[in-house]
Amino acid sequence: MTATPLKVGIIGQGRSGRDIHGKLLEQLPAQYRIAAIADSIPERRTRAEEEFDCRAYETWEAMVAGEQLDLVVNASPSHQHFPISLELLNRGFNVLCEKPLAKSPEEVDRLIEASKRSGKLLAVFQQSRYHPAFQQIRQVIDSGVLGRIVQVSIGMNGFARRWDWQTLQSNNGGNLMNTGPHPVDQALQLFGTDALPQITCIMDRANTFGDAEDYVKLLMRGLGRPTIDIEISSCCAYPQDSFNIQGTNGGLHGSPEHLEWQYFKPEEAPAQQLVREPLFNAAGLPAYCNEELTWYSDDWSMSLPEGQSLFGYMTEKLYLMLHRSLTEGAPLEITPEQVRQQMWVMEECRRQNPLIYSA
């Protein structure tokens, strides 16, 4: 266990590099110290020097050449994640890369190979794996009270017009690459990471000013697996539950802040068997299947440590996990191999939508 905080360099001081990574790392002084940042905008460099008491460089190349860093956080624009992370690994640096890690499974393979060749760690910032609601959902499913899970629906919907750089295909933009890594990562955990799902995907451009999609309907299927229904829409004026899970013994629904679930216990249910003849009630009239089940219910509401935001909570969980990996050799809880499956799903989604994504 290291007695001194790990020295970190952050590439980029935008919404991610400053507002997420920088601000959180400040809250973990026993584990990390921001030694340097790199950003091409002079005002951002000056601000970082003042806020983080660190050195600032115009380029990431100058930063890694001028510093002895234990970890480099790659919070560059999305289309630069792969090439910069690859070069950092080849130069012998541990890397935490923002999502999306890459654009294709082949790019992820090259990053994994570079990580193994250099002996350096490649981690991915998929902090939504630590979302309290998702963790609670996994607990409920694993308890078995819902029975066999038939369908999992995940919705990340709203109504918004967007016109920034993340609406462009050339920047690896669009709802699937911008927002999709979070629900797709969660979905693959629930589907099972030991097999690739069958994919059906519909994309559209609705309220975007760019050439990438802002509507995604994604279905994952597999023999003996739950059907996963993911919807990421920027044209949904009436969003419904973020989560809706259907099981053979009950179901769960709710939002990131509050979940409810109900279920019956099969051992308490009336004994039934298939009847092929018409059904009649006690009065001899035609009847429909009818029985009384005893339902049990429970709920959960998110509770965070005082003064901590949801984003801060998830980010702290990821960084503490990463610290254990870097200092104790603990295995990563979110692996590049798992993210490779995510990239495979997204590549298949683009392939099925040639009107938006040409080959």
N, C-alpha and C positions, 0 to 999 in steps of 0.2 A: 504493500500500500504506500503510495507516494505521500510524503509529508508536506510537499509544497504544491500549490495549485498549478494545474496544467496551463501552459502558455498557448493562447489561442489567437489566430489571425482570422479576420472576417473579410471575405470578399464581397463588397457591396454594402451600401448604407441606405438602401431604400426601405420599403415597407417591411421586408423580411429581415435584411441584415441588421438594421438598426432597431426597428420597433419590436421584433420578435426575439432574435438571437442576442443582440447587444443588451437589450433591457433585461432579459432573463439571466444572462451570464453575470451581470452585475449583482444579481441576487444570490449567487453561489460562489462567494469569494474563497471558501475553503477548498473548492474543487477546481475552479477555473479563474484565470486572469486574462482579460483582453489585453494582449501585448501590442497588437497592431491592427489596422484596417486598411483596405485598399478601395479607392473609389475615384473615378475619373472627374467627378464634379468637385471643384475646389471648396465650395461652401460646405459640402458634406464632410470633407476631410477636416476642415477647421472645427466643425461642430463635434466630430468624433474625438478629436484631440482634447476638447474641453470637457465633453461628457464622460468619456471613458479613461481619460488620463493615459492615452496611448499614443504611439507613433502612427502617422498616416502616410500612405503612399498613393501615387497616382495609378499604379498598375499592380496587379497581383504578383507579376513576375518580380518586380522590385521588392515587394513585401517579403516574399519567401526567400529572396536572395539576401535580404538584409536582416532577417530574424531567425532565431532558433525556436521554432514553433513545435509544440506537441500535437496540435490539431489545427487544421484549416477548415473553416466553415465556408462552403461554396454557396453564397446567396446571390450569385450573379443572375442575369436574366435567363429565363428557362432554356433557350436554345444554346446557351453557353455551358450548361451544367455538365454535359457529357465531355466535350473536349477539354475543359479546364480540369475536371476531376481526373480524367485520364492522365493528363500531364502532371498533375500533382502526385498521383500515385507513382508514376514513373520516376519522379524526382525524389521519392522516398518520404512522402508526408501522409500522415493519417488524415482522412477526409470525412467530414459530415456534409453531405450534399442535400440541398433543398429538393423538394419534389417539383416537377417530375425528374427522376434521376436521369432519364434518357428518353429516346423516342421509340426505340425498338429493342426486342430481346437480344439482337445481335450486338447492339451497343453495350447492353448490360453485361453480356458475356465478355466483351473486351475489358470492361472495368473490373470484373471478377478476376480475370486472368492477370491484369496488372496488379491487383491487390495481392494475389497469391505470389506473384513473381517478386514483388518488392517486400513482402512480409508486413505490409502496412494495412491498417484497418479502413474498410470502406463502409460507412454507415449512411443511412438515408433518413431524412427528416419526415417520417410518417407519424407525427405525434398523435394523430387521431386514434391510433391503436390504444391510447391511454385515456380516451374519452370516458368519463365516469358512466354515462348511459350505455355505451357499448360494453364496458366491463360488466355492468349489471345485467345486460341482456345475455351475455355469455354465461353468467352464473345461473340465471333462470333456465336457460336451455340445458346447461350441463346438469342441473338438478333433476331433469327428467319429468317435471310436473306437466309440461306441455305435450308429452308424448313424442312421437316422431314428428320432426319439423317438416312441413309440406312446402311452405313458401315463406320467404323473407322479403319484405318490401322496404326499400330505403329511398326516401325522397329528400332531395336537397333543392327545393323549388322556391321560386320567388319571381317577382316581376321587376326587371331592370333593363335599361339600355346601357350599352357599354361601347366605348370607342378608343380605348387605350391600346398599348402594344400587345397586351395579352389576348387580343381578338384576332391576331394574325397567325396564320399557319407557319410562316417563316420564323416566328418566335416561339414555336411549340405552344401556341395559344389555343383557345377554345375551352368550353366547359369541361370536356373530358380530361384534358391535360391540366387545366387550372384547378378545378374542384374535384374531378374524378378520382385522383389518387386516394382521397380519404374514403369514400364509400366503396370503391373497388377493393381497396386493401381490407376493409372490414368484411366485405362480402366474401372474399376468397378465404378468409379465416373461418367463416361460417360454412362455406361450401366444402372446405377441406383442401389443403394444399398438396395432397398426394396425387392429384389428378387435375388435368386441365378441363374446364367446363366446355360444353357446347355453347356457342355464342349466337345470339340474334340481336342486332342493333339497328336502330333507326335514328338518324341525325337530321337536324334542320337548322337553318339560319333564320331566326325570327326577329330579334331586337338588337342584333349585333351590327356594328358598322364595319367590322372586319370580314375576312373571308373564312374564318373558322366557325365551327358550329356553336350555338348557344342553347340547343335543345338536344338532349340525349335520352333515349329509351333503350335500356340494356337488359337483356334476359340471359341468365346463366342457367344451364340445365346439365344434369348428369344422372346416370343410372344409380339409384339408391341415394341420391343427394337431394337436398331441398332446392326448389326453384328459387332463384334470386332475381328480384325485379328492382332495378335501379333506375331512378328518374332524376335527371339534373336539368331543370328547365329555367330559363330566364323570361318565360312568357306565361307564368302561372300566377294569376291574380288571386286565386283562392287555394293556397297550399294546404294540404291536409297533414295527417300524421307523418312525422319523420320516419317512424318505425312502425311496421305492422307485421306481426309474425303469426302464421297459422300453423297449428299443430293438431295432432289427432286427439289430444285430450284437452285442448284449450287454445288460448292465444294471448298475445301481448301487443300493446300499442302505446304510442305516446310520442313525446318530444325529447330533445336533448336534456330538458330540465325535469321532466316528469314522465314516469312509465306506470302503466297499470297492466295487470295480467289476471286471468281467471282460468280455472281448470276444474275438471271433475276427476275423481279417483276411480279407475276402471273396476277395482275390486268392490266398490260400493254401488256400481250401476246395476240396474235390473238385467237379468240374464235374457238375451235375445238370440234368435236364430232366424235364418232366412225363411220367409213364407212366400210360396209361389202363388197361392190362391188369393182371391180378393179379400180385403180386410173389412171387418164389420165391427161396429161399436156395440155396447151393451143393449142398445135398442134395436139392433139388427140393421142399422143403416150403414151405408158405405163410409169407411173411415180411412184416415191417413195415419201413418206411423206416429205414435205419440208416446212419450215417456217422461218421467220426472227424474231429472238428474240433480244431485246435490253439488252446487258450485262453490268453489273456494276462490277467494280473491286476495290480492295483495297489491301493494304499490310501492313506489320508490320516488323520492325527490332528491335532486342533486344538492349536495352540501359540500362546499369548498372551504378550505382553511380561510380564516378571517383575513380580508384584504387581498386575497388572491383571485385573479380572473381565471376563467376557464382555460383560455389560451396559455396563461402562465402556468397553470397546474399541469397541463399536458406536456408543455415544453420542459418543465422541470423534471417530470418523470422520465422523459427521454434522455435528457442530459445526465441525470444521475445513473441511468442504465448505461449510458455510453462511458461515463467515468469508471464504472466498475469494469467494463470491458478493457479500457485503456490501462488501468492501474492494477487490476487483479486477474485479468485474463478471462473474465466471465464471458460466456457466449452472448452475442448480440441477440436481442429478443425480436428484432426486425432485421431480417437478413437480405442481402442483395439478391439471393436466389428467390426469395418470396416476391421481391419487387420485380424480378424478371417475369414472373407469371403475370403480374399486373401489366407490364409492357406488352406481353403477348396478347392479352385481352384487348388492350387499346389498339394495337396494330390490326387485329381482326375487325374491330369496330370500324376503323377507317377503311379497311378493304371492302366492307359491306356497304359503304356509302360513297360510291364513285362520283356521284353528282357534286359532292363537296370535296372529296379527296381523290385526286387523280393518282394513278399508279406511278 
